[in-house]
Structure formats: structure tokens, C-alpha cells
């Protein structure tokens, strides 16, 4: 069910790849410069310098912080969900056999 265009021939869409160059050495140097400037007081920033952002989301939310302090992680939550699904399925099967 294709449409034929004799006068206005459509061209295929071109792939426009623009490579991005990442220089880890340059980024580390900028990070060191910023840290030194903040330590010497040359540059005043309204936000505190954080070299690593890992774990900041958990610290920012109350429910995730509580579960993190209790020792729960995503695997234990998944295990609890699977266990709940298995128990509910067994109860459903038991109810089906009882009321048959």
C-alpha cells in the first residue's frame, strides 16, 4: 500500500552524527582548580562543593533515607514484592479449591 511520488521524490533522512569529545583530564583539572579556589576563598560559591553526586538523591528524600538507614536496598524490596506475589497466588489457589 505504498504511494508513488513521480514528481516529488522524497530523499531518505540523513543521519547527522556529531561526535562529542570527552577529556577526563581536563575535567579533573577544572575540578581541582575550583576546589582550590574555594579553599583559598578566592571564589565564593553559594552552594557547597560536592565532588561526587552518588547517593545525594537518597539523602534528599526522607523515605529513601529511612530505608537506607534500616539496611533495605532495591534487591530486598524486590524480594519482598516477589514473596508477597507468591503468597497471594497461593492464597488465591487455596480459595479456588475451597469454594469449588
Secondary structure, 3 states (H helix, E strand, C coil): CCCCCCCCCCCCCCCCCCCCCCCHHHHHHHHHHHHHHHHHCCCCCCCCCCCCCCCHHHHHCHHHHHHHHHCCCHHHHHHHHHHHHHHHHHHHHHHHHHCC
